[in-house]
Structures are given as C-alpha cells and as structure tokens.
Amino acid sequence: MEDEEIVELFLKREESALAETADKYGRRLASLAKHITQDEFTADECVNDTYLEAWNSIPPNEPRNYLYPFLARITRHISLNRCEKTHALKRSGQYVDLGDELDECFAAPDSTESVVDDMVLKESLNRFLAGLDEERRNIFLRRYWFFDEISEIAERTGYSESKIKSMLMRLRGKLREHLENEGIGV
C-alpha cells in the first residue's frame, strides 16, 4: 500500500492504518529503535508508542509524501526519551562515543555562545546536509541520526571501516567549519 493510502486510512480513523503501517515500516522502525535502546523489548514498546503517536498526530499532520521520515522521527524521539528515563544513555558507550564525536562541532551547553535559537541551528544543519553529496549525507545521517555502527555503514556502502571513520572525521570538520562560518559558536 502506498503512503498516501495509509495516510488516508489514518485520516478516516480506520484502525487498518496501524496494521498497514506495521506491515510496511514495522521492521525498519524496530531496527531504528533497537539501535538506540539496545534492547529488543524496549524497541518493540517504542515502535508501539510510535503507532499511537502517529494515530494521535494524523490529523492534523498529513505526511502523505514523507510517512517513513515522519514515523522515524517519532520513533527516534520516543526511543531517546526512553533511554533518558532509564539512564541508559549514561551507561551506553555507543551514545557517549557519538556525543564525544559531535562535541567538537557544537559549543558547550553552558557557554554564552551556545545560546543559539534552535531554529537557526536546525536551518544551518539542513543547509550543511543539503551541501553534501548524497553518499556523504547518507553516511552522516546513518551514523548520527540512525545511530548505525561503523561496521553497519561499511557493510551498507561497501567501504572499509577505516574509510567510513575517515569520512566521518572529515564531515565533522566540515560541519564545524560550516557552523563557524554561519556564526554559530563552536
């Protein structure tokens, strides 16, 4: 079933929208949640919460042409919030490492330079990502949005892990430079 048809089911408040969504995107959403939570049971709960949130969000939203990104964003936020609640982020080395990787690109949260409007930062990040070629943008997003392991990205792209690490290091440097050029404190 096409995304537009699934969204129409949501708009008509037909419960089959949930089953169709689960059939089409359930595995991908579960994979995303599991990458974040590192626990299959918790990931399943997050995906179920995603369906509920989608049910409550459609309408007023009508993500006819971007249903998966809409659902993935919900899943990501629910999963990250679940980790915060259980303090899993503090115990999980993966998220500490990812935070450390990007720390060099952003100002410290307590610095006066970091009082940046969220919309300005969002727009700046979108411009940065739009300026990347599709391959580099996908690698950056797979690592920092979907929390994929380096080995998974390497397998997906066919590159070696060391090449992926080098690409990510260069991308972080470009992001830092981009943010500095836009006057966002680093």
RACORBEL-V201354 format. One record per residue. N is the residue number from 1. RES is the residue in one letter. SS is DSSP state (alpha for helix, beta for strand, coil for the rest). Layout:
n = (N	N)
res = (RES	RES)
ss = (SS	SS)
This chain:
n = (1	2	3	4	5	6	7	8	9	10	11	12	13	14	15	16	17	18	19	20	21	22	23	24	25	26	27	28	29	30	31	32	33	34	35	36	37	38	39	40	41	42	43	44	45	46	47	48	49	50	51	52	53	54	55	56	57	58	59	60	61	62	63	64	65	66	67	68	69	70	71	72	73	74	75	76	77	78	79	80	81	82	83	84	85	86	87	88	89	90	91	92	93	94	95	96	97	98	99	100	101	102	103	104	105	106	107	108	109	110	111	112	113	114	115	116	117	118	119	120	121	122	123	124	125	126	127	128	129	130	131	132	133	134	135	136	137	138	139	140	141	142	143	144	145	146	147	148	149	150	151	152	153	154	155	156	157	158	159	160	161	162	163	164	165	166	167	168	169	170	171	172	173	174	175	176	177	178	179	180	181	182	183	184	185	186)
res = (M	E	D	E	E	I	V	E	L	F	L	K	R	E	E	S	A	L	A	E	T	A	D	K	Y	G	R	R	L	A	S	L	A	K	H	I	T	Q	D	E	F	T	A	D	E	C	V	N	D	T	Y	L	E	A	W	N	S	I	P	P	N	E	P	R	N	Y	L	Y	P	F	L	A	R	I	T	R	H	I	S	L	N	R	C	E	K	T	H	A	L	K	R	S	G	Q	Y	V	D	L	G	D	E	L	D	E	C	F	A	A	P	D	S	T	E	S	V	V	D	D	M	V	L	K	E	S	L	N	R	F	L	A	G	L	D	E	E	R	R	N	I	F	L	R	R	Y	W	F	F	D	E	I	S	E	I	A	E	R	T	G	Y	S	E	S	K	I	K	S	M	L	M	R	L	R	G	K	L	R	E	H	L	E	N	E	G	I	G	V)
ss = (coil	coil	alpha	alpha	alpha	alpha	alpha	alpha	alpha	alpha	alpha	coil	coil	coil	coil	alpha	alpha	alpha	alpha	alpha	alpha	alpha	alpha	alpha	alpha	alpha	alpha	alpha	alpha	alpha	alpha	alpha	alpha	alpha	alpha	alpha	alpha	coil	coil	alpha	alpha	alpha	alpha	alpha	alpha	alpha	alpha	alpha	alpha	alpha	alpha	alpha	alpha	alpha	alpha	alpha	alpha	coil	coil	coil	coil	coil	coil	coil	coil	coil	alpha	alpha	alpha	alpha	alpha	alpha	alpha	alpha	alpha	alpha	alpha	alpha	alpha	alpha	alpha	alpha	alpha	alpha	alpha	coil	coil	alpha	alpha	alpha	alpha	coil	alpha	alpha	alpha	alpha	alpha	alpha	alpha	alpha	alpha	alpha	alpha	coil	coil	coil	coil	coil	coil	coil	coil	alpha	alpha	alpha	coil	coil	coil	alpha	alpha	alpha	alpha	alpha	alpha	alpha	alpha	alpha	alpha	alpha	alpha	alpha	coil	coil	coil	alpha	alpha	alpha	alpha	alpha	alpha	alpha	alpha	alpha	alpha	alpha	coil	coil	coil	coil	coil	alpha	alpha	alpha	alpha	alpha	alpha	alpha	alpha	coil	coil	coil	alpha	alpha	alpha	alpha	alpha	alpha	alpha	alpha	alpha	alpha	alpha	alpha	alpha	alpha	alpha	alpha	alpha	alpha	alpha	alpha	alpha	coil	coil	coil	coil	coil)
